[in-house]
């Protein structure tokens, strides 16, 4: 198949962007990606636009991408709208890469934009209600919360404030890991403290405050063992990636010294499995396929960005990506293996916990970070000698795991 390369990336600051709109944020990230690539708009031959919340928040159900991109001057090209829960941005990248590999063009755009923050808190939080099968809500909840049974919740371990039911689900996933492997709340706090420390050096991060492990543990509880700094916030933002074939790089005169190869990209939906069959987790399957396609092994990965909607998510996903053995993700983080300067730094951007989680932009924000790392352009959070990178981005819930997952492996040229 045709090789595919990242030639330009752009991203807004993430956070509560009160003056930002889907149009203005798209304009910023796409404009920055074009500048980064040294390209004009007319080089883009197709566009893949990811967004999950605009229909719910604003009522713009159809043609979101056409509206946002036409507003900044893109016309007369194929445009596709993608909604695939938290994996929407990575899904846009998957489709963009496949478009080029199929020989349909030489230069395409993948962009994810999300305007989530609102003064209408009920509407803002209810957007998550469709992240699973809405016809079986009671069964979904019972099945998933059962995973957390067998771990006692200490007094005051749960918040008295209302939060999305998915916080309870994430807590259940976490308690299953604690029960199976002996993972402790303190080890989970070490992951969170590490990510918040990384975010201090990311000028685009929503939060840039450093926390100690003890401060994470002392923070307000959400759902045991989760505390507030362990959980991703509501975020606005946009991220964009421009992909080219070798012919496109030649035709448009792209600087070859700054391109990054997409070694593999895999999209996987879940399968029916028992909770203890962790080797059949949706991400574990996707990762094995991605490593095979890239002709690489996990030992060759220099840096990773994983989907840490909560801190335990990072622990689970580093194990699924085989960056450490099953049950050792928490130990590796506590030991410093996943910190910048460690064996395989994970979430040098700060991760979703502190960088922010604008749902459809999050997967492409991971690619933005890893492209900078592989180019050696990440500044104070640069991972020395980064050569190969992996991104994991999952979304929705079906059965006992994510409904969809994308794993992408990138390489320095």
C-alpha positions in Angstrom: 0.0 0.0 0.0 0.9 3.6 -0.5 3.0 5.0 2.4 1.4 7.9 4.3 3.1 10.8 6.0 2.1 13.5 8.5 3.3 16.8 7.0 1.5 19.3 9.2 -0.2 19.5 12.6 -2.1 22.2 14.4 -3.9 22.5 17.7 -5.7 25.2 19.7 -5.2 25.6 23.4 -7.6 23.3 25.2 -10.0 24.4 28.0 -13.1 26.4 28.7 -12.8 28.6 25.6 -15.8 30.9 26.3 -15.3 32.9 23.0 -14.5 29.9 20.9 -17.0 28.3 18.4 -16.7 25.2 16.2 -15.9 27.5 13.3 -13.3 29.7 15.0 -11.5 26.7 16.6 -11.5 24.8 13.3 -10.1 27.8 11.6 -7.3 28.1 14.1 -6.2 24.4 14.1 -6.5 23.9 10.4 -4.8 27.2 9.7 -1.9 26.3 11.9 -1.6 22.8 10.3 -1.3 24.5 6.9 1.3 26.9 8.1 3.2 24.0 9.7 3.1 22.0 6.4 3.9 25.1 4.3 0.8 24.4 2.2 -2.1 26.5 0.8 -5.7 25.4 1.2 -5.9 24.4 -2.5 -3.5 21.5 -1.7 -6.1 19.7 0.3 -8.0 17.2 -1.8 -10.4 15.8 0.8 -11.3 16.5 4.4 -12.5 14.3 7.3 -14.2 16.2 10.1 -14.8 14.8 13.6 -17.3 16.2 16.0 -19.5 14.5 18.6 -21.4 17.2 20.6 -22.5 20.0 18.3 -25.7 18.3 17.4 -26.6 17.9 21.1 -25.3 21.3 22.3 -26.3 23.5 19.3 -28.8 21.4 17.2 -26.4 21.4 14.2 -27.0 17.7 13.4 -26.1 17.5 9.8 -23.2 18.9 7.6 -21.1 20.1 10.5 -17.8 19.7 8.7 -19.0 21.3 5.5 -20.2 24.3 7.5 -17.0 24.7 9.5 -14.7 24.2 6.6 -16.6 26.1 4.0 -16.5 29.0 6.4 -12.8 29.1 6.1 -12.7 28.7 2.3 -12.6 25.0 1.6 -14.9 24.2 -1.4 -15.3 21.6 -4.1 -13.7 18.7 -2.3 -15.0 15.5 -0.7 -15.9 16.1 3.0 -16.9 13.4 5.5 -18.4 13.9 8.9 -17.3 11.4 11.6 -18.9 10.7 15.0 -17.4 7.7 16.8 -17.5 8.8 20.4 -14.1 9.6 22.0 -12.4 7.8 19.1 -13.8 10.3 16.5 -10.6 12.1 15.9 -8.6 8.9 15.4 -11.3 7.6 13.2 -11.0 10.7 11.0 -7.3 10.0 10.8 -7.9 6.3 10.0 -10.3 7.3 7.1 -7.9 10.0 5.8 -5.0 7.5 5.7 -7.1 4.9 4.0 -8.2 7.5 1.4 -4.5 8.1 0.5 -3.6 4.4 0.6 -6.5 3.7 -1.8 -4.9 6.0 -4.3 -7.7 8.6 -4.2 -5.5 11.6 -3.6 -2.1 12.8 -2.4 -3.0 15.4 0.3 -5.9 15.2 2.8 -7.0 16.8 6.1 -8.2 15.2 9.3 -9.7 17.6 11.9 -11.6 17.2 15.2 -13.3 20.1 16.9 -15.5 20.2 20.0 -17.4 22.9 21.8 -18.4 21.2 25.0 -18.4 23.8 27.8 -21.7 25.5 28.5 -23.4 27.4 31.3 -26.2 24.9 30.9 -24.6 22.3 33.1 -27.5 19.8 32.7 -27.2 19.9 29.0 -23.4 19.7 29.1 -23.3 16.5 31.2 -26.2 14.8 29.5 -24.2 14.7 26.2 -22.5 11.6 27.6 -25.8 9.7 28.1 -25.6 8.2 24.6 -22.1 6.7 25.1 -23.7 3.3 25.4 -26.8 1.4 24.3 -29.6 3.7 25.4 -32.2 0.9 25.0 -30.5 -1.1 27.8 -29.3 1.5 30.3 -30.2 -0.5 33.4 -28.5 -3.7 32.1 -25.4 -1.7 31.0 -25.0 -0.1 34.4 -25.5 -3.4 36.3 -23.0 -5.3 34.1 -20.3 -2.7 34.3 -20.7 -1.8 38.0 -20.5 -5.5 38.8 -16.8 -5.4 37.7 -16.0 -3.3 40.8 -17.6 -5.6 43.3 -15.3 -7.1 46.0 -13.4 -3.9 46.8 -14.6 -2.0 49.8 -15.3 1.7 49.4 -14.0 3.7 52.4 -16.2 6.3 54.1 -16.1 9.5 52.1 -14.7 7.7 49.1 -17.5 8.9 46.8 -18.6 12.4 46.0 -22.0 13.7 47.3 -22.2 15.8 44.1 -23.8 14.4 41.0 -21.5 13.3 38.2 -21.9 11.3 35.0 -22.6 7.6 35.6 -19.5 7.0 33.5 -17.4 8.1 36.5 -18.9 5.2 38.4 -18.1 2.9 35.4 -14.5 4.1 35.3 -14.3 3.5 39.1 -15.6 -0.1 38.6 -13.0 -0.8 35.9 -10.4 0.5 38.3 -11.6 -1.6 41.3 -11.5 -4.7 39.0 -7.8 -4.0 38.3 -7.2 -3.4 42.0 -8.9 -6.7 42.9 -7.1 -8.7 40.1 -3.6 -7.3 40.4 -3.4 -5.6 43.8 -3.1 -2.1 42.3 -3.4 0.6 45.0 -5.0 4.0 45.1 -1.5 5.5 45.8 -0.1 4.0 42.6 -3.1 5.5 40.6 -2.3 8.8 42.2 1.3 8.5 41.0 0.0 8.3 37.4 -2.1 11.4 37.9 0.7 13.4 39.6 3.1 12.4 36.7 0.7 13.6 34.1 0.0 16.9 35.8 3.7 17.4 36.2 4.1 16.8 32.4 1.4 19.4 31.6 3.3 22.2 33.3 5.5 22.2 30.2 2.6 22.2 27.7 1.4 25.7 26.8 -1.8 24.3 25.2 -2.8 22.3 28.2 -6.1 23.1 30.0 -4.5 22.7 33.4 -0.8 23.4 34.1 -0.6 22.9 37.9 1.8 20.3 39.3 0.5 17.9 42.0 2.3 15.6 44.4 0.9 12.1 45.0 -0.4 13.2 48.4 -2.1 16.2 47.0 -3.9 14.0 44.4 -5.0 11.6 47.2 -6.2 14.5 49.3 -8.3 16.1 46.5 -12.1 15.9 46.5 -13.4 12.3 45.8 -15.3 11.5 42.7 -16.0 7.7 42.8 -13.5 5.5 44.8 -10.7 5.3 44.1 -10.9 8.3 41.8 -10.2 11.8 43.0 -10.7 15.0 41.0 -7.2 15.4 39.5 -7.4 11.8 38.3 -10.3 12.6 36.0 -10.4 14.4 32.6 -12.3 17.8 32.5 -14.9 19.1 30.2 -13.0 20.8 27.4 -13.3 22.9 24.2 -10.7 22.7 21.5 -9.6 21.6 18.0 -6.7 19.6 16.5 -5.8 19.0 12.8 -3.4 16.8 10.9 -2.5 17.0 7.2 -1.4 13.7 5.5 0.4 13.3 2.2 1.7 10.5 0.1 5.3 10.5 -1.2 4.0 11.9 -4.5 2.2 14.7 -2.6 5.3 15.6 -0.7 7.2 15.9 -3.9 4.4 17.7 -5.7 3.9 20.3 -3.0 7.5 20.7 -2.0 7.0 19.7 1.6 10.1 19.9 3.9 11.2 16.3 4.1 13.1 17.0 7.3 9.9 17.4 9.3 7.7 14.6 8.0 6.5 11.7 10.2 5.5 8.3 8.8 2.3 6.7 9.7 3.7 3.2 10.2 0.2 1.7 11.0 -3.2 2.6 12.0 -5.8 0.1 13.2 -9.5 0.6 14.1 -11.0 -2.2 16.2 -14.5 -2.8 17.6 -15.0 -5.0 20.7 -15.7 -8.7 21.0 -17.7 -10.7 23.6 -15.2 -11.9 26.3 -15.0 -12.6 30.0 -13.6 -9.8 32.1 -10.6 -11.9 33.1 -9.7 -12.5 29.4 -7.6 -9.3 29.4 -5.6 -10.5 26.4 -8.7 -10.2 24.3 -9.4 -6.6 25.3 -10.3 -4.4 22.3 -7.1 -2.4 22.6 -4.8 -5.4 23.1 -6.1 -6.9 19.9 -5.8 -3.6 18.0 -2.2 -3.1 19.4 -1.1 -6.6 18.2 -2.4 -5.8 14.7 -0.7 -2.4 14.7 2.6 -3.8 15.7 2.4 -6.4 13.0 1.5 -3.9 10.3 4.3 -1.6 11.4 6.8 -4.5 11.7 7.8 -3.2 15.1 7.5 -4.5 18.7 6.5 -2.7 21.9 10.1 -2.7 23.0 10.9 -0.3 20.1 8.4 2.4 21.2 10.0 5.6 22.5 6.9 7.5 23.6 3.2 7.0 23.9 -0.1 9.0 24.2 -2.9 7.0 25.7 -6.6 7.6 26.5 -6.6 8.5 30.2 -10.1 9.8 30.7 -9.2 8.7 34.2 -5.7 7.9 35.5 -6.4 4.2 35.8 -7.1 4.2 32.1 -3.5 4.9 31.4 -2.5 1.9 33.6 -4.8 -0.4 31.8 -3.9 0.9 28.3 -0.1 0.7 28.8 -0.7 -3.0 29.7 -2.9 -3.5 26.6 -0.2 -1.9 24.4 2.3 -4.3 25.9 4.5 -1.5 27.1 4.6 -3.4 30.4 3.2 -6.8 31.5 -0.4 -7.3 32.6 -0.8 -6.0 36.1 2.4 -4.0 36.1 1.2 -0.7 34.7 0.7 0.9 38.1 4.1 -0.4 39.3 5.8 0.9 36.2 4.3 4.4 36.7 5.2 4.5 40.4 8.7 3.5 39.5 9.0 6.3 37.1 9.2 4.2 33.9 6.4 6.3 32.2 7.7 9.7 33.2 9.7 11.9 30.8 13.2 10.6 31.3 11.9 7.1 32.1 12.0 3.9 30.0 9.0 4.7 27.9 7.3 8.1 28.6 3.5 8.0 28.5 1.4 11.2 28.0 4.2 13.7 27.9 1.5 16.2 26.9 -0.2 15.8 30.3 -2.8 13.4 29.0 -6.5 14.0 29.0 -6.4 14.4 32.8 -4.7 17.8 32.5 -4.2 18.6 28.9 -8.0 18.3 28.4 -10.5 16.1 26.6 -12.5 17.8 23.8 -13.9 14.5 22.7 -13.6 14.5 18.9 -10.3 16.4 19.1 -8.6 14.2 21.6 -7.3 11.5 19.3 -5.8 14.1 16.9 -4.3 16.0 19.8 -2.4 12.9 20.7 -1.0 12.8 17.1 -0.1 16.5 17.4 2.0 15.7 20.5 3.7 12.7 19.0 4.5 14.4 15.8 6.3 17.2 17.8 8.1 14.5 19.8 9.3 12.6 16.7 10.5 15.9 15.1 12.3 16.9 18.3 10.1 20.0 18.6 8.4 19.4 22.0 10.6 21.8 24.0 10.8 21.2 27.8 8.8 18.0 27.6 10.9 16.5 24.7 11.6 12.8 25.0 15.3 12.3 24.1 15.9 10.3 20.9 12.2 9.6 20.2 12.1 7.4 17.1 8.8 5.5 17.3 5.6 6.5 18.9 2.2 4.9 19.7 -1.2 6.5 20.3 -4.3 4.7 21.7 -7.7 6.3 21.6 -10.9 4.6 22.6 -14.6 5.6 22.7 -18.0 4.6 24.0 -18.9 1.4 25.9 -20.3 -1.9 24.7 -20.4 -5.0 26.8 -17.5 -4.7 29.3 -15.1 -2.4 27.4 -14.9 0.4 24.9 -17.1 0.2 21.8 -14.3 1.3 19.5 -10.5 1.8 19.7 -7.8 3.1 17.4 -4.1 2.4 17.7 -1.6 4.4 15.6 2.1 3.9 15.3 4.3 6.7 14.0 7.9 6.7 13.0 10.6 9.3 12.5 12.0 9.5 9.0 
